[in-house]
Amino acid sequence: MISYLDFEKPVAALEERIAQLRSVNALHDVDVASEIGRLEAKSAELLASTYASLTPWQKTQVARHPQRPHFRDYVAHAFSEFVPLGGDRLYGDDLAIMGGFARLDGRRVMLIGHEKGHDTTTRIAHNFGMGKPEGYRKAIRLMEMASRFGLPVVTLVDTSGAFPGIEAEERGQAEAIARSTEACLALEVPMIAAIVGEGGSGGAVALASANRVLMMEHAVYSVISPEGCASILWRTSEKAADAAQAMKITAQHLKRDKVIDRIVKEPVGGAQRDPQAAARMLGAALSEEIAQLSGLSRTELVAQREERFLGIGG
């Protein structure tokens, strides 16, 4: 059952009414099909109009939706033959950042991404998608392996930011993020990154310094969370909606400013309403981007990537 966000309450009321009518129809054999059809059409129209005019703060809520698809969902519905690889060969394994060999439309790729989990148990196991140093060092190891084997690298970014705990700092969090960003820029194979939910701070950039950066329609990408920005500027997180508006964190803003390259459409009502369809849409877009980059030489790939990132904000 779908969880409704605050701004979806009018849609929730209509869908609740539809469910009630269906129950009446099943229990009393009353013909309410025409009324159900009318309400379904009204609900679909309201959902489409609502999602066509979301504010940046509302998009942030959608990007954080508890039922939004994560790394494992995209692996299941957009990729095949996924072979997970673990460990950084220095400290241990980090389940917030997963990766391994996979196939996309028959093409072998190295797939890396953040996994947030779907319930309390899995969210704790995956540390809510907040990578630790060993996670970014694992990503570096997998990128270097992909480069040796000539495999394109695909990353799925979905994190509020790298883990800020003391133990992460003790193990070199800042250096690991910097090294991961450096590894992205130095790759001699095609690299495509997709912001599928939240793209937060350096924890996101460390896996998103790619030749092409895609972004799901209702994802967000920013240097700091709206709440964090509001706390700095106004000394209160209650101004988060104002901060989100000012920060230009949506896919539409970032495409206009050339921070990202392509927006991937989501099912009406967000990816959480149809994760399989969302995964297919993303998979098709990723496959197209890899095909376009496959004709470039190693030197051209590195030069194009560096030029792209040095040009941001220019």
C-alpha positions, 0 to 999 in steps of 0.5 A, a space after each residue: 500500500 502506497 504511503 501518501 505525502 502531505 501534499 498528496 492528501 487530496 489524492 489519498 482522499 479520492 483513492 480512499 473513496 474508491 476503495 470504499 466503493 469497491 468494498 460496497 460493490 463486493 459486499 452488496 453487489 451494488 453497481 457502482 462501476 460508473 462512479 468508480 470510473 469517474 473517481 479514478 479518472 479524477 484521481 489520475 488527473 489530480 495526481 498528474 497535475 500535482 506532480 507537474 507542479 511540485 515545489 523543490 521542497 515537495 520534490 525533496 520529499 518525493 526523493 526521500 519517499 520510504 517506498 522509492 526504489 533503491 539500488 537493489 530494486 534497479 538491479 532487479 528490474 533494469 539489470 541482469 546477471 548481477 555478481 556482487 563484489 565486496 570489501 575494500 581490501 583495507 578495512 572491511 565491507 560497507 553495505 551502504 555502497 554496493 557494486 559488482 558485475 552486471 549486464 545492461 541490455 546484454 552489455 557487461 558493465 560495472 555497477 556501483 551505487 548507494 543502497 538505503 534499505 526499505 525497512 528498519 532492519 535493512 536501513 540499519 544494515 545499509 546505514 541509510 545509504 550513508 557511505 563510510 570510507 571503506 565503501 568509497 574505497 571499495 568503489 575505487 577498487 571496482 572502478 579500477 577493475 572495470 578500467 582493466 577489463 574495459 567495462 563501462 561504469 554505471 553508478 546509481 547515486 542515492 545518499 543524503 551524504 557520506 557518513 559523518 560519524 567519528 569512526 568514519 573520520 578516523 578511517 579517513 572519510 574526506 580522503 576516501 571521498 577525494 580519492 573516489 572523485 579522482 578515480 572517477 575523473 581518471 577512468 579510461 572507460 565510459 562512466 554514466 552516473 544517475 541520481 535516482 533519489 537524493 544526491 547529497 554533498 561529496 558523498 554523491 559527487 564521489 560516485 557522480 563525476 562521470 562523462 554523463 550525469 542523469 537524474 530521475 525526474 523527481 530526484 534532488 542533487 545538492 551540496 547540503 540538505 535543505 534542512 542543513 542550509 536553513 539551519 546555517 542561514 536562518 538558525 532553524 530547519 523550519 525554513 527548509 522549504 525556502 532553502 530548497 527553493 533558493 538552492 535550485 536542487 531539482 533536476 529541472 534547475 540543474 539541467 538548465 544550469 548544465 550540472 546534469 545532462 539528462 532528465 529521466 522521466 518517472 511514472 506519474 506520481 513518482 517512481 515509488 508508484 511503479 518501481 518496475 516501470 521506473 527501473 525500465 525507464 532508467 535502464 533504457 536511458 543508461 543503455 543509450 548513453 553507454 552506446 553514445 560513449 562507446 565510440 570515444 577513445 580512452 583519451 577522449 573519455 578522460 578529456 571530455 569528463 575533465 572538461 565537463 566538470 571544470 566547466 560547471 559554473 563557468 
